[in-house]
Every structure is written in C-alpha cells, then in structure tokens.
Amino acid sequence: MYRRLFVLTLGTFAVGTDGFVVAAILPDISRSLDVSISTTGLLITVFAFTYAVSSPLITAATAHVPRKRLLIAGLCILALGNVLTATLHAFGPVLASRALAGLGAGLFTPTASSTASALVSPHQRGRALAFVLAGLSAATALGSPLGAVIGNQAGWQATLWFVTALAVLGALGIAVLMPAIPATPAVSLRARLAPMKDARVGFTLLTTLLAFTGFYTNYSYVAESFDRVTGGNGLTLAVLLFIWGVGASVGSLGVGRLVDRLPAGRLIATAVGIVAVDFALLPLSSSRLASAAVALFVWGVCGWAVVVPLQHRLIGISPEHATVSLGLNASALYLAIAASGLTGAAGIDLVGAHQLGLFGLIFLLLAVLASRAATGLITRHAEAPGVHIESAPIPKAPRA
C-alpha cells in the first residue's frame, strides 16, 4: 500500500515543484524572453488559473476513464507542457505551454487524492490524504529550492527539464506499481457541480479559497516583505523558503493522524487562527533573521495543516461525490494562488510590503468565519432526525 501511496506522492511532488519553482526563476525567464518581470509573472497566474478552471471540466469529461490511466495521462501532459516551456523562445507560446502544464496538474491532483482514499480503509483516510499531500509540501521544501539551484547553475530551461524528469518518473512508478482502479460512474458536468448546492460544501470551499488567498498574498511577494533580513541576497531568501517548506512538510504529515481523531472544524480553526496571529506579528518578526525563520516555520506548519482536514470534511459531507468535491477544493486552492498576485500587489500599494501580513490577515479571519459556518451546518445536519452518517463507500483497490 505504501509503495502505491509513494508513487502518488512523487506525482504531487512533480506538480508542486512545477507550481512553485517558476517564481524562483522568473527574473531569468524575463531576461531570456525579453519581457518585463510583471508580464513574466503571468506564467505563474496562467498555470494556477488553468488548473483551477479546468479541473472540474476535465474530471467530468474523463469520468469513464480508469483512474490509473488518468493519473499517467495527467503527469504526461504536465511533462509535455514543461518540455515546451523549456524549448520555446517566444513569450506567447511559452505562456500557452504553462496553460498546458496546468491542464495536466488539474487532471492529476484530484485523481491522486481520491485514489489515495480508495487504497485504504476509511479510518486511515486522513493519513493517506496527508501522505499524498506531502508531495506538494515537500515541493516547497526540496523541489523548488533544488530547481532554483539547477536554474542558477545550468539555466532556467534546465529547471523545467528537472520537472519533466520528475513527472515522467512518477508516471512510470504509477504504471508499474498502481493496481487497476475502476472508473467512477459517468455523470454530467451539472451533476458533478451539484455538491456546490450543498451549503456545507460551499462554505468549506469558501474556507479554502479565503485561507489560501491569505497565505499566498504574502508568499507571492515574500522577497519584498522579508527584504529587511535578506538584503536582496537570494541565498538567504532560499534558506528562509526552505524553512517554510520544511514546516509545510511537518504540517502536512503531522495533521494526518490528528484528523482521524479530532473534528476537522477544530483543526481548521486552530491552524488558521495560529497563522493569523503569526501574520499579525509579521511587521515586527520579518525584521530580524531569527524571528523571520520562526514566523515562516509556523506559517508553513499551520498553513499546510489546513488542507487535509478540509479534504476530510468534504469526503465526510458527501462520500459519493468525493472525487468531485476534492477536485473543486483543489480548484479553489489554485484560484487562491492565481488571485494572490493581484491581492498581494493591492496590499503593497495600500499598506506596504512590510505590512503585507496584516493585509493577508483579513482573508484569514474571513476563512475562520466560513469554517465556523460550515461546522454549524454540518452539526445541524448530523442532528437532524433520520440522518445516519456512514463511512464513505469509496471503491476499494486490491491490496498488495
């Protein structure tokens, strides 16, 4: 079982590295393609936005396809997008190649989460989701810094070839180790979006959107908001981002066992609340290296600890729509990443880069309110006469 979860994790590691590493090589791409840095930033936005918009459409169109085939196809499309990014020489085609990579990511990630749930018994679901999610958080700790070093030593195109190799390796691992898992019943796009009519699902997705808009409003401009301690030194910034990524890995893995034992709402509110306090202190903590390191570690741990309980909550609300709900949640997360460039820029204009934590704090407080609303609705539904909560009837894969 763990070998199968590992190859899914390798795939999410490739997706996460692709999503995060472009920010580290953005200046090099800007110079190479002879476009402004702000225009080059669209490469990040188009990847995230394409992922967010395409994911529910793709999952609806491919419902009849076995999940193993979908996983391999998603990573192959991701690899192809990166090959094109590395070999094209004009900004327009390069931008289109990032959209293609986003399509691959949008196909792979929600399928990987639902497949992980199918590989284990219901009481292990939280740990399985955390294991797969660790690929994304590990990408921030290892994949992105390593890709940045490769780009610095061998050119930004080499970084994209590195991501391509990760995607191909993940696809090969899935082809060899993953069992055949049945396709989900074919349903229309209207039916796939039906879970959004459930207010419990809607407020949970809103929690994801608001929380990660707050998290990434700061992350997108971390170089500017922490420039007092980095002094513009890229190595110092890389070390700080590595600390953030290590915290993200700790949070993703550590919350797995907790979410199998404690209410998801309590975990979400606690984690977001701690990051809110952390952000409130950022104007002071970001001015000293030691305090900045602590702030980034706490931010990484608690920020990424939010994802698994949100996924667990969505599966519990509507087990029969687990794949759809997880796909919508991933879309909300990537919409937040796409929006963060705009919200971060607005925050810098309004309050300045060093106060950006206070601006992101607004979104975190709204996320706590949305989570509490979802908790109230879930509680009332569970207490309604005749309601019986069962374990999610997710198709089981054969065990090793």
N, C-alpha and C positions, 0 to 999 in steps of 0.2 A: 504493500500500500504506500509506504513512504517513498519508494522509488518513483511511483507514479505521481505523487504529490510533488516530488522534487523536480521532475521534468516540467510540470505546470509552473512551478516557481521559477525555473530557468526562463520559461517563456515570458512571464510577467517581468522578470529582470530585464529582458531584452526590450520589452515595451517601455518600462520605466526609464531605462537608460536613454532610449530614443527620445522620450518626452522631456527629460531633464538636461541632457548633455548639450543640446543646441545652444542653450543660454550661455554655456561656458565658452563656446567657440564663436559666438555671434560677432565679435569685432573682427575676427579673421575672415569670416564669411563676407562681412560688409566690405572689407578692403578688396577681397578677391573678386567679388561681383560688381564692385564699384557702385554701391548704393549706400544710402545713409543708414546709420545704426537703427533709427526708428523704423525705417522701412524694412530692414532685415528682421526686425522683431516680429514681423508678420509671419515668419516661418514658424514661430512658436504658437502664435494665435491660430493659424490655419490648421496645424496639426491637432490642437486641442478642440477647436470648434468642429472640425470634420468628424473627429471621434465622437463628440457629444451628439451631433445631429444624426450621424449615420448609424450609430449602434442599434437603436430600436428598429430602424428600417431594415438593416441587414439581418437582424435576428428574425424578423417577421418573414423576410423573403427566403431564409435558409432553414426554416423550422423543420422541413422534411429531411434535412441532411444529417447523417450521424455526427455526433459531437466530435469524435476523433478526427474525422475529415475536416470539420470546421476549424478545429484547433491548428491543424497543419496548414490549412489554407490561409488562416489569419497571419501566421508567422511568415509564410512565403510571400504574402502581399507586403508585409512590413519590410522584409528583406529587399524586395524589388524596389520599393519606394526609396530605401536608403542607397541602393546601387545607383538609381537615377540621380539622387541628390549629389552623390559623390562624383558623378561623371558629366553632368550637365554644366554649362558655362554661362547661362543667361538666367536672370532672376525669375522671370515668368515661369519657365519650365521647372526651375528648382522649387518654386512655390507650389506648383502643381504636384511635384513629387512628394512634398510634405503632406499634401492632402491625401495622396495615395497611401502613404505610410499610416496616416490617421485612420483610414478605412481598415487597414489590417489590424491595428490596435483595437478598433471598435468591434471587430469580429472576434478577436481572441479573448480579451479580458473577461467579459461577462460569461462567455462559454467556459472559460477556465474556472471561474468561481462556482458555477452550477455543477460542473464536472467534479470538482473537489467535494462538494456536498454529496454527490452520488456515490463517491468512493468509500464513504464512511457511514457508520450508524448515526442516528440523529443526535445522540448525546455527545458525539465527537465533532459535530459540525463546526462549532466555534473554532476549535483547534485547527481543523482542516482549512477553513477560510483564512485564518491567521497565517498558516504556513504558506499558502499561495500568495497572500498579500505581502508577505515578507519579501517577495521578489521585487515589488515596487519600492518598498522602503530601502532594501539593500541597494537598489539602483542609485538612490541618493547618497548612500554612504560609500559605495565602491564603484559602481558603474559610471556615474557622472564624473567624479574626480579622475578615475582612470582614463576615461575618454578625453578629458581635458588635457591630461598629461600627454596622451598619444597625439592629440592635435597640436600641442605645443612643440613636440619633438619631430613630428612627421607631416604636419599639415592637417588642416581641418577635414580634408577628404578622408584621411586615414581613420579619423574618428567614426565616420559613417560606415567605413568598411568593418570596423570593430563591431558596431551594432549589427551589421549584416551577418557577421560570423556568429554572434550570439543567437540571432533569430534562426539561422539555419541549424545550429547545434540543438536548439530547443525543438525544432520541428523533427529532426532526426530522432531525438530522445522519445518524443511522443509516438512517432511511427513504430519504434521498437518496443517500448515498454507499456504503452497505454492499451487497455483492452477495448474491444468494441463496445460502445455505449449507445443504446438506442436513441434515435431522434425523438424530439418532443413532438406531440401531436400538432399537425399543421393547423394554424389559426390565422385569421386575417390580422392586418395591422390594427384595425379598430378594436378587435378583441384583445390584442397584445397591449394596447394602451388603456384597456378597461381598468386595470388596477389603479390608475390615477384618479378614477372617480371615487375611490375609497379615500375618505379624508385622512385616515390613519397613514396610508401610503403617501398621500400628498404632503402631509406635514413632515413625514420622515425624509422625503426627497428635498423638501424645502430646507430642512436642517442641514443636509449635506451641502446644498448649494450655498447657504449663508455661511456655514462654518468654513468651508474651503475657500470661499471668496475672501473671508477674513484672513485665513492662513496665508494664502498666496498673494494677497495685496502687499504683504510685507516681503515674501520670498522673491517675488519678481524684481524687486528693487533692493535686494539685500546688500548689494555692493554700495549703493548710495547711503542706505540707512546705517550701515556699520563702517562707514569710511573713516570715522574718528579713530578706530582701533586698527584698521587695515592700512591706513595711509596710502591707499591705492595699490598696495602690494598684493599681487594675485596669489602668491603662495599663502600668505596669511588668511586671505579670504577662503582659499581652498581648504585650509585646515579647519576653519570655522564651519564650513559647509559639511566637511567630513564629520565633525562633531554632531551637527544637526542630523546627518544621515544615520549615524550610529544610534542616536536617540530614537529616530524613526523605526529602526530595526528592533530595538528593545521594546518600544511601544506596540508594534505590530505583533510580535511574537508573545510578549508578556500578557496581552489582553485576552489571548485565545482561551486560556483556562478560566479566566475570570468571567468571560461572557457565558460560559457553560454553567456558571454557579450563581451569578448575580443578575438582577434585572438590567436589561440593556439601557433603559432610560436613565438609571442611576449612573451607569458608566459613562454615557454620553454627556450628561450634565456635568459630572465631575471633571472629565477630561477637558471639555470646552471651557469650563469655569477656571481651571488652573491656567490654561493658555491665556484666558482673558486677563487674569492677574499678571501673568508674565508680560503680556503686551502693554499693560498699564505702566509697568516699570521700565519698559524698553528705552524711553528717553534718557534714563539715567544709566541703566545697565549696559547699553550699547556704547558707552563712552570709555569703558575700561575692558581690557582684553579678558581678564579672568571672569568678570561678571557677564560679559558678552557670551563667553563659552558656555557658562551655566544657563543663561537665558535660551540659547539656541538648543542646548540639550533638552531642557524641559519642554520647549516648544516642539521639538521632534518627537519626544516620547508621547506626550499627551495629544498632539495633533494627529498622529497616525494611529493612536489607540482608539480614535473615534470610529474608524472605518468598519472594523469587524462588528461591533455592536449594532451599527446601522444596518449592515448586511443581515445580521442575525435577526434583527427586528423585522425586516422586510420579509424574510423567509417565514417567520412565525405568523405574520399577519395573513399571508396568502401563499401557503405552500404550493398550491397548484400553479401559481404564477411566479415561482421562484426565479426562473431564468429571465423572465421579462422584468421583474422588479429589480433584479441585480443589474440588468442592462440599463434600466432607467437611472439607477443610482450612480452607475459609472458615468452616464451621460451628464448627470447633474454635477458630478465632481469635475469633469473636464470642461463643462460650461463655466464653472467657477474659475478654473485655471485660465480659460480664454478671456474671461471678464477681468481677471486680476490685473492685467496690463493696463486696462482703462481705469480701474478703481485706484490702482497704485499711483498712476500719473495724476489723477484728480486729487488724491490725498497729498501728494508732494506739492502741488500747486496751492492747496488750501492751507496746509499746516506745516509743510516742510518735510524733508526726508527723515530727519531725526525724530520727528513726532509721528511717523507713519504708523507705529504700533497703536497709538490712540485712535487713529482713523480705522484701522482694522478691527479694533475692539468693538466698534459699533456693530459690525456684522456678526461678531461672536455672541454678543448679548442677544441679538435677534435670533440667532441659531438656538440659544438656550430656551427662549420663549417658544420657538417652533417645536423643539423636542418635548417640552412640557405639555404642549397642546396635543402632540401625538400620544404621549403617555396617558393623558386623561381620556382620550378617545379609546385607546386600547383597553384601559381598565374598565370603562363603562361597557364596552362590547363584551368583554370576558364575563362581566357580572350579569349580563342580560339573560333572562330566562331561556332555557333551551340551548344555550351556546355551549358547545363542547370543544375544547382545544385539543387537537390531536397532533401527533408527530407528523412532520412533513412527509407525504407519500412520494418522495423523490425516487425515481427508478434506481435500483441498485446495480452497480457493476460487479462482475465476478471478482472475487478476492484471489490474491496470489496464493 
